[in-house]
Amino acid sequence: MLNGSPTKNYDPARGSTKNGAATKNGFAGNPAPKEFHSDPDNYGNTHGAAKAVMTVLAASLVAVLLFGGALGGTGVDLDVKISSTVVSFDMVSYTIVVPDGAQGLKVAVYNSLSRQERALSPGENKGTFNGLGADRTYTVEVFKKEGLGETVYASKKIHTKEAA
C-alpha cells in the first residue's frame, strides 16, 4: 500500500474520512441550549382576530338599526293598558283596554312552565285564564307578533294565591 492511500491513514478517533465519505459515527456537536431559541409567538395574530370580531359586531348593529323594521318593530307606540287583574289560587281575570285601530294584539299569561294566549280586539277586553298553579309568579303580557319577533306593549307580574 502507498502512504497516500486513505485506507492506510484512516484514524477513527480523529474523524478522518475513508475514500472521501464521512465516518458513520461523525459527531455534529452539542445543540444550542433551549434558552437561546426564540419561542414561537402564539399570540401574534390576536389583534387581527379582535379587529375581525369588532367588524362583524359593528356590521350586525348597523343591520339591526337600518333593517329593524323588516325584522319586527313598526315603531308605532300603542297606548295599551292592563286596567285590572283579579288573582285567585288557580286563575287570573283581566281587563285590558286596546286603542281603536290596533290589530293583531294578543294577551298571554305565562311562567317558565306554561303559557296561555288569547286574541284581543280594539276597545275593552275582559277574560279569564284558568288552570294556573297555586303560589306561583306569572306574567300578563300584551304583545303583537311582527316579522321574526314580537313587540310587547304592556306587561304586569302577578302571583297566584296559596291553595287552601
Secondary structure as GFF3:
##gff-version 3
##sequence-region A 1 164
A	DSSP	three_ten_helix	12	14	.	.	.	ID=ss1
A	DSSP	three_ten_helix	34	36	.	.	.	ID=ss2
A	DSSP	alpha_helix	46	71	.	.	.	ID=ss3
A	DSSP	beta_strand	81	87	.	.	.	ID=ss4
A	DSSP	beta_strand	91	98	.	.	.	ID=ss5
A	DSSP	beta_strand	105	110	.	.	.	ID=ss6
A	DSSP	beta_strand	115	119	.	.	.	ID=ss7
A	DSSP	beta_strand	123	130	.	.	.	ID=ss8
A	DSSP	beta_strand	137	146	.	.	.	ID=ss9
A	DSSP	beta_strand	149	159	.	.	.	ID=ss10
###
